[in-house]
């Protein structure tokens, strides 16, 4: 397992996809520098997605093109 710390204002997009009948899911986070971070098999992926969306930065139109 690898740990990466990312300031929430560096996040411009988040995508969460449920797996296992929705009991867990995968999350992909896109940063302002266009890097992507994957988190797999999260049991509370919808809560994680909601928290990040609440506090993440706003996307510059240049970065919004994923």
Residue frames as a rotation matrix with the C-alpha (Angstrom) as fourth column:
UNK 1
0.584 0.811 0.000 0.00
0.811 -0.584 0.000 0.00
0.000 0.000 -1.000 0.00
UNK 2
-0.566 -0.746 0.351 1.29
0.759 -0.637 -0.130 3.44
0.321 0.193 0.927 -0.93
UNK 3
0.284 0.630 -0.723 0.31
0.811 -0.561 -0.170 6.68
-0.512 -0.538 -0.670 0.75
UNK 4
-0.573 -0.360 0.736 0.00
0.701 -0.681 0.213 9.96
0.424 0.638 0.643 -1.15
UNK 5
-0.154 0.491 -0.857 -1.03
0.681 -0.576 -0.452 13.25
-0.716 -0.654 -0.246 0.47
UNK 6
-0.577 0.074 0.813 -2.90
0.704 -0.459 0.541 15.64
0.414 0.885 0.213 -1.83
UNK 7
-0.859 0.334 -0.389 -4.29
-0.018 -0.778 -0.628 19.06
-0.512 -0.532 0.674 -0.86
UNK 8
-0.107 0.921 0.375 -8.01
0.694 0.339 -0.635 19.13
-0.712 0.193 -0.675 -1.61
UNK 9
0.498 0.321 -0.806 -7.67
-0.211 -0.856 -0.471 22.38
-0.841 0.404 -0.359 -3.58
UNK 10
-0.558 -0.736 -0.382 -5.40
-0.628 0.073 0.775 20.55
-0.543 0.673 -0.503 -6.08
UNK 11
-0.652 0.397 0.645 -8.24
0.491 0.870 -0.040 18.17
-0.578 0.290 -0.763 -7.04
UNK 12
-0.737 0.385 -0.555 -10.27
-0.608 -0.736 0.297 19.15
-0.294 0.556 0.777 -10.11
UNK 13
0.086 0.803 -0.589 -12.31
-0.849 0.368 0.379 16.00
0.522 0.468 0.714 -10.73
UNK 14
-0.705 -0.227 0.672 -13.34
-0.570 0.745 -0.346 12.77
-0.423 -0.627 -0.654 -9.05
UNK 15
-0.005 0.668 -0.744 -15.00
-0.797 0.447 0.406 9.69
0.604 0.595 0.530 -10.48
UNK 16
-0.574 -0.094 0.814 -16.33
-0.670 0.626 -0.400 6.86
-0.472 -0.774 -0.422 -8.30
UNK 17
-0.124 0.478 -0.870 -17.47
-0.745 0.535 0.400 3.52
0.656 0.697 0.289 -9.71
UNK 18
0.228 0.322 0.919 -19.22
-0.899 0.431 0.072 0.91
-0.373 -0.843 0.388 -7.60
UNK 19
-0.388 -0.314 -0.867 -18.23
-0.579 0.815 -0.036 -2.75
0.717 0.488 -0.498 -7.64
UNK 20
-0.917 -0.041 -0.396 -19.37
0.219 0.779 -0.588 -5.83
0.333 -0.626 -0.705 -5.78
UNK 21
-0.047 0.997 -0.064 -23.08
0.850 0.074 0.522 -4.94
0.525 -0.030 -0.851 -5.87
UNK 22
0.350 0.153 0.924 -22.17
-0.008 -0.986 0.166 -1.46
0.937 -0.065 -0.344 -4.62
UNK 23
0.897 -0.018 -0.442 -20.59
0.434 0.226 0.872 -2.64
0.084 -0.974 0.210 -1.38
UNK 24
0.117 -0.878 -0.463 -17.22
0.374 -0.393 0.840 -1.18
-0.920 -0.272 0.283 -2.37
UNK 25
0.923 0.241 0.300 -15.86
0.365 -0.302 -0.881 0.84
-0.122 0.922 -0.367 -5.26
UNK 26
-0.137 -0.969 0.205 -12.95
0.979 -0.101 0.175 2.43
-0.148 0.225 0.963 -7.05
UNK 27
0.807 0.308 -0.503 -12.19
0.295 -0.950 -0.108 6.15
-0.511 -0.061 -0.857 -7.12
UNK 28
-0.058 -0.807 0.587 -10.07
0.988 -0.131 -0.082 8.10
0.143 0.575 0.805 -9.62
UNK 29
0.612 0.142 -0.778 -8.99
0.410 -0.898 0.158 11.62
-0.676 -0.415 -0.608 -8.68
UNK 30
0.309 -0.499 0.809 -7.66
0.846 -0.244 -0.474 14.09
0.435 0.831 0.347 -11.26
UNK 31
0.110 -0.401 -0.909 -5.29
0.727 -0.591 0.349 16.81
-0.678 -0.700 0.227 -10.10
UNK 32
0.734 0.169 -0.658 -4.63
-0.142 -0.909 -0.392 20.27
-0.664 0.382 -0.643 -11.56
UNK 33
-0.188 -0.892 -0.412 -1.39
-0.777 -0.121 0.617 19.03
-0.600 0.436 -0.670 -13.12
UNK 34
0.298 0.521 -0.800 -3.46
-0.915 0.394 -0.085 16.33
0.271 0.757 0.595 -14.93
UNK 35
-0.838 -0.512 -0.189 -2.05
-0.411 0.820 -0.398 13.49
0.359 -0.256 -0.898 -12.85
UNK 36
0.298 0.941 -0.164 -4.52
-0.598 0.317 0.736 10.81
0.744 -0.121 0.657 -11.80
UNK 37
-0.759 -0.422 0.495 -4.64
-0.648 0.418 -0.637 8.96
0.062 -0.804 -0.591 -8.51
UNK 38
-0.020 0.734 -0.679 -6.50
-0.356 0.629 0.691 5.64
0.934 0.256 0.249 -8.21
UNK 39
-0.632 -0.039 0.774 -7.93
-0.752 0.274 -0.599 4.23
-0.189 -0.961 -0.202 -5.01
UNK 40
-0.387 0.427 -0.817 -9.28
-0.453 0.683 0.572 0.71
0.803 0.592 -0.071 -5.32
UNK 41
-0.165 0.443 -0.881 -11.72
0.484 0.815 0.319 -1.38
0.859 -0.374 -0.349 -3.32
UNK 42
-0.913 -0.066 0.404 -12.85
-0.268 -0.648 -0.712 1.34
0.309 -0.758 0.574 -0.91
UNK 43
-0.655 0.699 -0.286 -15.72
0.754 0.631 -0.183 0.16
0.052 -0.335 -0.941 1.32
UNK 44
0.184 0.720 -0.669 -17.17
0.665 -0.592 -0.455 3.68
-0.724 -0.361 -0.588 1.78
UNK 45
-0.615 -0.585 0.529 -16.37
0.770 -0.297 0.565 5.06
-0.174 0.754 0.633 -1.68
UNK 46
0.132 0.738 0.662 -19.54
0.728 -0.525 0.441 7.19
0.673 0.423 -0.606 -1.94
UNK 47
0.844 0.107 -0.526 -18.75
0.492 -0.546 0.678 8.95
-0.215 -0.831 -0.514 1.35
UNK 48
-0.156 -0.976 -0.153 -15.19
0.636 -0.218 0.740 9.58
-0.755 0.018 0.655 0.16
UNK 49
-0.477 0.038 0.878 -16.50
0.829 -0.313 0.464 10.98
0.292 0.949 0.117 -3.14
UNK 50
0.580 0.786 0.215 -19.00
0.636 -0.602 0.483 13.27
0.508 -0.143 -0.849 -1.37
UNK 51
0.625 -0.414 -0.662 -16.34
0.503 -0.436 0.747 14.59
-0.597 -0.799 -0.064 1.05
UNK 52
-0.465 -0.867 0.180 -13.84
0.683 -0.223 0.696 15.33
-0.563 0.447 0.696 -1.72
UNK 53
-0.241 0.447 0.862 -16.48
0.819 -0.382 0.428 17.01
0.520 0.809 -0.274 -3.92
UNK 54
0.761 0.573 -0.305 -17.49
0.639 -0.581 0.504 19.23
0.111 -0.578 -0.808 -1.01
UNK 55
0.667 -0.551 -0.501 -13.95
0.126 -0.579 0.806 20.53
-0.734 -0.600 -0.317 -0.43
UNK 56
0.003 -0.741 0.671 -12.11
0.905 0.288 0.314 20.18
-0.426 0.606 0.671 -3.74
UNK 57
-0.600 -0.330 -0.729 -10.89
0.036 -0.921 0.387 23.12
-0.800 0.206 0.564 -5.78
UNK 58
0.581 0.786 -0.212 -12.65
-0.148 -0.154 -0.977 24.47
-0.800 0.599 0.026 -8.82
UNK 59
0.080 -0.536 0.840 -11.55
0.789 0.549 0.275 23.31
-0.609 0.641 0.467 -12.24
UNK 60
-0.316 -0.276 -0.908 -9.97
-0.437 -0.807 0.397 25.71
-0.842 0.522 0.134 -14.66
UNK 61
0.705 0.669 -0.238 -11.59
-0.522 0.261 -0.812 25.10
-0.481 0.696 0.533 -18.07
UNK 62
0.102 -0.767 -0.633 -8.16
-0.907 0.189 -0.376 24.01
0.408 0.613 -0.677 -19.35
UNK 63
-0.828 -0.479 0.291 -8.01
-0.560 0.709 -0.428 21.26
-0.002 -0.517 -0.856 -16.72
UNK 64
-0.089 0.899 0.429 -11.68
-0.644 0.276 -0.713 20.26
-0.760 -0.340 0.554 -16.97
UNK 65
0.495 0.212 -0.843 -11.03
-0.836 0.381 -0.395 18.46
0.238 0.900 0.366 -20.27
UNK 66
-0.029 -0.450 0.892 -10.43
-0.678 0.665 0.314 14.93
-0.734 -0.596 -0.324 -19.08
